[in-house]
Every structure is written in structure tokens, then in C-alpha cells.
Amino acid sequence: MKPIFNSQFSIFNSQLLLSIFLLISCTPSKEKPAFSGAENEIKLMVIDPGHFHASLIQKKSYPQISNEVYVYAPAGEEVNQYLKTVEQFNTRTEEPTHWNEIVYKGDDFLSKLIAEKKGNVLITAGNNKEKINYIRQALDAGINVLADKPLAIDQEGFQKLVSSFETAGEKGVLLYDIMTERYEITNILQKELTLLPEVFGMLQPGTPESPAVEKRSVHHFFKTVAGNPLVRPAWYYDVTQQGEGIVDVTTHLVDLVQWTCYPGQIIDYTKDIQIIGGRHWPTVLSKQQFESSTGQSSYPSYLSPFIREDSLYVYANGSISYKLKDAHAKITVIWDFEAPQGGRDTHYSLLKGTKATLEIIQGKEQQYKPELYITMAPGTNPDVYKKALETAQASLEKQYPGVSFEPVADDRWRVVIPASYHVGHEAHFAQVTEKYLQYLVDGKLPDWEVPNMLAKYYTTTKALELAKKESVK
């Protein structure tokens, strides 16, 4: 029997059901894993690839994955754009791929995929309203799923996600979301430094007004991907289909808070998370901006509720104030139409320790490239701390050769990171995929991954629920 979580359940019942669920989903199977790591044993199926992330998984080849990829989608520009991008990967001069896309186009694409079941791993990156349905049906059919974020865009979707993970456990398949930001080198090193007590100390608890953890990202609707201007589908601007910003990009930020501050620890969303506040607000696009982004000269009817005086109001911005275990955190995501000249999407991250603050800044001063800084806490003995940094640098050097600390003030250092570590956002998709391939061979995810994915999507969808309540007051 699948657990159903709703407001009528007591906290006791919710925690009991969660404990049972985690026992089922996180217990390794005694059966031999379905995958051995052999060449071509994994056959991909791609469903309704409406987001460019679907193609980025195929930017490189993998020995375990067959070159034959089965694509199921409705006819239209979205699947055509995906196929065009993959073909660019196949025909490039350096390290070309050799994907053979076997395409089915039709309104019955989902039922066709399930009936034929020509692959054993499903890739889904597209309309977020439909995504959870694709995931559920694939899992029911015993198909592994590697899914672009977000897996849920509201509390209803979250409840479906809970049962989806239970189904995955019952069927012996793996559902995993694509968390590329864990592979960005400044995020990695920020995490590594928190594990050095002599450098970071202990994570401070902070307060709602002055949180111990702050993360903020700025994104842009109009950008270049794989060398070409990105064409957004019109539904991308419909928050009932794409999801609001507070449940979309914030997924990465919430994940980083959990991954960095409580590495390897299971987070129980029924007792470890307290949502303090949620807020959302729109980005206003002109009709001309909408057209340049989508290629469509008029608004579709489903965007009518968001149009005022011919401008489109997209609730792509949001903030979450919450307490995770002992630490207060604040997450903010902002969407502008286009980056300033020379700019790009940016990420900011601040962690407050008892001995130091660790800060990632990616602004104009940094030429829009992420830089990691260490600032010594007031009252710390500078001579003792400098010796601690020397020891830390020697330790990091073993795993990350070339990384060093450069003083920029008496109490502040820049972490010098060789350019070779900055592989770029698009390359992170291959890194996530390779990690997932290893999990398939292992036959399981790490014990903390499933409960922490649930914690992540509980945080974002519950914050959206609160933001909507606050906006109508």
C-alpha cells in the first residue's frame, strides 16, 4: 500500500510512514544489480524533450550507453530543436558523438513509449507539469529515470513524488534528478572547506534576519546554449506548466544547502525543516522580448491570465527563509530577460562559520566568473589562522592540485583555482550522468539521496504555498 500524505495526518503518522518508506527505498536489494557497466548495456529513451537540458546529456558519449536513442514526442519545434542540437554534437570537428536518434512523433507518444519499452533508462527534460506523470508511468513499467529538475512544482506534485520513490523501491529501479551545481568547482571547494574545523569552525545557527547560509542566483530568459541563441517554448513562461522560480532554479540552491551543510546526512522533511517565509514576484516581459525569445509573434491563450497591457508577468522570482536542522538559511532566485554586456547567469553563496565566512561571488569585479573567498572571523588570532590555512592548503593540494590561497586583505583570502577545473555548466551534465551510471551498477543510490530529494522538494513546494498565501493578504 502506498502512503498518501495529507493535512489530515498527524505528525506522528507522517513520521512513521516516512520511516517505513525510507526503510523500503534505501535498503539495498539482495538481488544482483541489473547493470554491470558493460558497453552499450544502457539504452536511452528520451520523452518530450522540451528543455535544452535533454540534449546536453548527449553532448558526449559514454561507453555504457548505446548510440541508439529512442525519442518519443509530439510533433513540433521542441523535438526538432532537440534533434538539431544532437546532430550538431554528431557533426562537430572535435570529439564528435555518434548518436542514432530513432524518433516517434505522435500524440500517443507516452503510451507508445511504455508499450514498446525499447530502453531501460528514461531521460525527461521538458514541461514540468507533465514531467511527474511521465516519471510515474515509467517507474510503474520498471524503467529507470534520470530527470531534469524540478521533479515537483507544487504540493500536489510533491505528494506524487513521494509515492513515485516508493514505486521505484518496489520495482528496483532508480529515480534521480540532475543536480549539476554539485560539480561546479567553487561549490565543491566551499564544501571541502566547511569540513576543515581549523579553517571554518562550526556552522553558525544564524537567525531569520541574519541567516547562517545565503544563496542567490540570477538567471536570464534570453541566452546562448551550445553556441546558438536559445529558443524557449511559449509554455516556459506559463508558471502552471514550467513552475514558478521559487520551485524551479531554487531546487539547485536548496540542494546545495543540504549537500554542503549536512553532507551524507539523512534529512527528514517531517521534522528537520521549518519554512519561515516565502515570497514571489514577477519579471515583466514586453511582447517584443517574448517574440525574440520564443519566435512567436502573439501570446498563446493559456498566457492570458498573466498579461497586463500587452506585457507578460512571469512569477519567476522568489525567496525562501527556512530553518534546516540547526541552521537558518535564505534562498533567492531572480530572472531577468537578458544579461548585461559580458555578463551571464550568476551565483552567490555565503556560509558563516565560527572561524570564517566562506563566500562565492560571481559579479562584474570577478568578470562574471565564480570566485571563492575566505574571511577570517573577528577575534581570531591571525597568526594561528594563517598556519591553519597553510595546513589546509597542503591538504587540499593532494586532491585538487594547484589550488592555493591568495591574500587580498589582512583577514581575507581568495581561493586560487586553476582554469582546468572550470569546465562549464554544460559539461556538468555529463558528470551527473556518469555518477548516475555508477549508481545503476551499484543497484542503489546512497542512503541519504532519496530522503534528501524529498526534503528538497518539500522545501520548495511548501515555500511556494506560503508565498501564495502571503501575496493574497
Salt bridges, closest charged atoms under 4 A:
GLU116 OE2 - LYS112 NZ 3.58
GLU116 OE1 - LYS118 NZ 3.85
ASP148 OD1 - HIS53 ND1 2.93
GLU156 OE2 - LYS160 NZ 3.72
ASP177 OD2 - LYS456 NZ 2.84
GLU181 OE2 - HIS425 ND1 3.76
GLU184 OE2 - HIS422 ND1 3.96
GLU244 OE1 - HIS280 ND1 2.67
ASP248 OD1 - LYS149 NZ 2.67
ASP255 OD1 - ARG182 NH2 2.85
ASP255 OD1 - LYS456 NZ 3.15
ASP272 OD2 - LYS325 NZ 3.38
ASP345 OD2 - HIS219 ND1 3.25
ASP345 OD1 - HIS220 ND1 2.82
ASP345 OD2 - LYS223 NZ 2.55
GLU359 OE1 - ARG412 NH2 3.36
GLU371 OE1 - ARG414 NH1 3.16
GLU406 OE1 - ARG414 NE 3.06
GLU426 OE1 - LYS59 NZ 2.44
GLU434 OE2 - LYS60 NZ 2.75
GLU449 OE2 - ARG182 NH1 2.73
GLU465 OE1 - LYS462 NZ 2.90
GLU470 OE2 - LYS473 NZ 3.05
